[in-house]
Amino acid sequence: MQRSFKVVLEKNDSNCYTVTVPALPGCVTQGKNKDEALARIREAIQGYLEAL
């Protein structure tokens, strides 16, 4: 089953990107660039949902 979640991507002071998922409290990750951050948040979402 494919699900979609809104994510918030922010560039921080160290030029890395932080990604959060407002609908999933505590689901947060980082990446060196946008592509890496978005790939990591997909993994984080999958792990979060499996843990529920």
N, C-alpha and C positions, 0 to 999 in steps of 0.2 A: 504494500500500500504506500503510495507516494503522498507525502504531506508537505505543506509549505509553511514556513515561518518567516515573519518579518525579522530582519537582523539590523543592528545598528553598528555601522563601521566608522571608527574614529581614529584619526592619526594622532598619536601622542607626542610628547616632547622629544622622545628619543627616535623619532622618525619610523616607528613601528606602528602597526595597526592593531587596535583592540576591537573585538567583535563581541557583542552581547545579543541575547535573544530575550526580548522583553516578556514573552509568553512563558519562558522557562527560567524561573529565578535561579541564579547561580550558574547558568550556562554561559561561560565566558572563555574566550581564548585570545591569542595574539598571533601575529605573523610579521615577517620582515617586509612584506609587500601585500597588496590587496589580494592577489591570487592565493598566496599562501594562507592568509588569514581566513579567506572564504572556504578554502579546502579544509582547514582545521575546524571551522565552526560546523561544517557538515558532519565531520567525525564526532564532534562534541555533542551535537544534537542526537545523533544515532545512539551514542553511549548513554546519554541522559534518558532517552525514551526506553532503552533496554533495561535500565536500572529501575524504572517505575514499576 
